[in-house]
């Protein structure tokens, strides 16, 4: 009887986790629907999908947030046009955006890891996590890879990437506002290390 109950709890948790991960992968895909904008000749477009990366980490936690991004990228690799501008297929993983896609996974993990370690989820705490993971980590991976793949010197690529910064700060602010609201209205929705359900 105890084994059955324990087994049921484990299956429920796994099913609930899978549903949350799939939901955030879908959110990431939806955030790509408005399309993309390329500014100042940058080979990498501006998209809303970074907001989804931040939210996935902040609300789902490090591991589940990263898995949500990986789920989206697996669907993209299978050929579904789920990235901003209707991009999909294996080609995107060798294009100028490839480093940012890898950075999405690492960024979601870092945002989640930082939020998980906050004793109380606050707007400023989530904002700091979103800026560190969703902006800092994504740029730290994306910019060098973009420079290597495009042949544009790293300092010039970094300067071109400053066009992303105002929008990404706004996305971090939006992530902090949404996450803080979720923490107040439905605190059990935010995941903590070792938390079940």
NORTA-V974779 format. One record per residue. N is the residue number from 1. RES is the residue in one letter. PSI is psi in degrees with one decimal (999 if undefined). NEAR is the number of other C-alpha atoms within 10 Angstrom. D_FIRST is the distance of its C-alpha to the first C-alpha in whole Angstrom. Layout:
BEGIN
<<N,RES,PSI,NEAR,D_FIRST> <N,RES,PSI,NEAR,D_FIRST>>
END
This chain:
BEGIN
<<1,X,-46.4,6,0> <2,X,-42.4,7,4> <3,X,-40.0,8,5> <4,X,-44.8,9,5> <5,X,-45.5,10,6> <6,X,-42.6,11,9> <7,X,-40.2,12,10> <8,X,-42.9,12,11> <9,X,-44.0,14,12> <10,X,-44.8,14,14> <11,X,-40.7,13,15> <12,X,-44.5,14,16> <13,X,-45.5,15,18> <14,X,-42.4,14,20> <15,X,-43.3,13,21> <16,X,-42.6,14,22> <17,X,-45.6,18,24> <18,X,-39.0,14,26> <19,X,-41.9,12,27> <20,X,-43.7,19,28> <21,X,-45.3,24,30> <22,X,-38.5,18,31> <23,X,-43.6,14,33> <24,X,-30.1,25,35> <25,X,-40.3,26,36> <26,X,-40.5,18,37> <27,X,-43.0,19,39> <28,X,-40.9,27,41> <29,X,-43.4,24,42> <30,X,-37.9,17,43> <31,X,-13.3,19,45> <32,X,-13.0,22,47> <33,X,-36.9,17,48> <34,X,-10.8,13,51> <35,X,-161.1,17,53> <36,X,159.2,17,54> <37,X,129.6,13,57> <38,X,122.5,13,59> <39,X,142.4,14,62> <40,X,34.7,9,65> <41,X,12.2,8,64> <42,X,135.3,17,61> <43,X,-13.9,16,59> <44,X,126.3,21,56> <45,X,159.5,18,55> <46,X,130.7,20,54> <47,X,168.7,21,51> <48,X,-6.4,21,48> <49,X,-23.0,23,45> <50,X,-33.3,28,45> <51,X,-42.3,24,44> <52,X,-37.1,27,41> <53,X,-46.7,34,41> <54,X,-45.5,34,41> <55,X,-39.7,29,39> <56,X,-46.5,34,36> <57,X,-46.5,38,36> <58,X,-39.0,34,36> <59,X,-40.7,30,34> <60,X,-22.9,28,31> <61,X,173.7,27,32> <62,X,-57.8,26,33> <63,X,-48.6,19,31> <64,X,-35.2,23,30> <65,X,-45.9,34,34> <66,X,-38.5,25,35> <67,X,-35.1,24,32> <68,X,-42.4,29,34> <69,X,-42.4,29,37> <70,X,-36.0,18,36> <71,X,-46.6,18,35> <72,X,-46.5,22,38> <73,X,-32.8,27,40> <74,X,-40.8,14,39> <75,X,-38.2,17,39> <76,X,-44.6,22,43> <77,X,-31.2,17,43> <78,X,-6.2,12,42> <79,X,-3.7,15,45> <80,X,135.0,17,44> <81,X,68.3,17,47> <82,X,-7.7,23,45> <83,X,158.0,26,47> <84,X,138.9,22,50> <85,X,9.5,15,52> <86,X,28.3,15,50> <87,X,145.9,16,50> <88,X,175.1,19,48> <89,X,168.7,17,48> <90,X,-22.9,15,48> <91,X,-31.1,12,51> <92,X,-20.5,18,50> <93,X,-0.4,17,49> <94,X,7.7,12,52> <95,X,-178.0,15,54> <96,X,-25.7,21,55> <97,X,-3.4,19,52> <98,X,-44.3,20,50> <99,X,-34.8,24,49> <100,X,-35.2,24,48> <101,X,-42.9,21,46> <102,X,-41.4,19,44> <103,X,-30.5,25,45> <104,X,-44.4,31,43> <105,X,-51.1,26,40> <106,X,-39.2,23,41> <107,X,-44.9,35,42> <108,X,-41.4,35,39> <109,X,-47.3,29,37> <110,X,-42.1,28,39> <111,X,-48.9,33,39> <112,X,-43.6,33,36> <113,X,-42.6,21,36> <114,X,-40.3,20,38> <115,X,-38.1,29,37> <116,X,-27.8,23,33> <117,X,3.7,13,35> <118,X,129.8,13,37> <119,X,-38.4,8,36> <120,X,128.8,11,37> <121,X,119.4,21,38> <122,X,162.2,18,41> <123,X,-50.3,19,44> <124,X,-37.1,13,46> <125,X,-44.4,17,43> <126,X,-37.8,29,42> <127,X,-45.7,26,45> <128,X,-42.1,18,46> <129,X,-42.7,29,43> <130,X,-38.9,35,44> <131,X,-40.6,23,47> <132,X,-50.7,18,46> <133,X,-49.3,30,44> <134,X,-18.7,35,45> <135,X,-61.5,25,48> <136,X,-51.5,16,49> <137,X,-43.6,23,47> <138,X,-44.1,25,47> <139,X,-41.6,24,51> <140,X,-31.0,16,51> <141,X,-44.2,19,49> <142,X,-43.4,24,51> <143,X,-49.1,26,55> <144,X,-37.9,19,55> <145,X,-41.8,22,54> <146,X,-44.3,27,56> <147,X,-43.2,18,59> <148,X,-40.5,14,58> <149,X,-28.5,15,58> <150,X,-16.0,14,61> <151,X,7.3,10,63> <152,X,133.3,13,64> <153,X,146.8,12,64> <154,X,-46.1,16,61> <155,X,-38.5,12,63> <156,X,-40.4,11,64> <157,X,-42.0,21,61> <158,X,-40.4,18,60> <159,X,-42.4,12,62> <160,X,-35.2,17,62> <161,X,-13.1,21,58> <162,X,-20.3,12,59> <163,X,-25.4,16,59> <164,X,-26.7,19,55> <165,X,-49.7,13,55> <166,X,-44.3,10,56> <167,X,-38.5,16,54> <168,X,-32.9,22,51> <169,X,-40.8,17,52> <170,X,-39.8,13,51> <171,X,-39.8,25,48> <172,X,-40.0,26,47> <173,X,-42.8,20,48> <174,X,-42.8,18,46> <175,X,-44.3,29,43> <176,X,-41.2,26,43> <177,X,-45.0,17,44> <178,X,-46.2,16,41> <179,X,-42.1,27,38> <180,X,-37.9,24,40> <181,X,-41.8,15,39> <182,X,-40.7,16,36> <183,X,-36.5,18,35> <184,X,-43.9,11,37> <185,X,-33.3,10,35> <186,X,69.5,11,32> <187,X,-29.1,14,31> <188,X,-10.0,13,27> <189,X,-24.6,15,29> <190,X,131.6,20,30> <191,X,146.9,22,28> <192,X,154.4,18,28> <193,X,131.3,11,27> <194,X,-4.1,6,24> <195,X,136.3,9,23> <196,X,154.2,13,20> <197,X,999,15,20>>
END
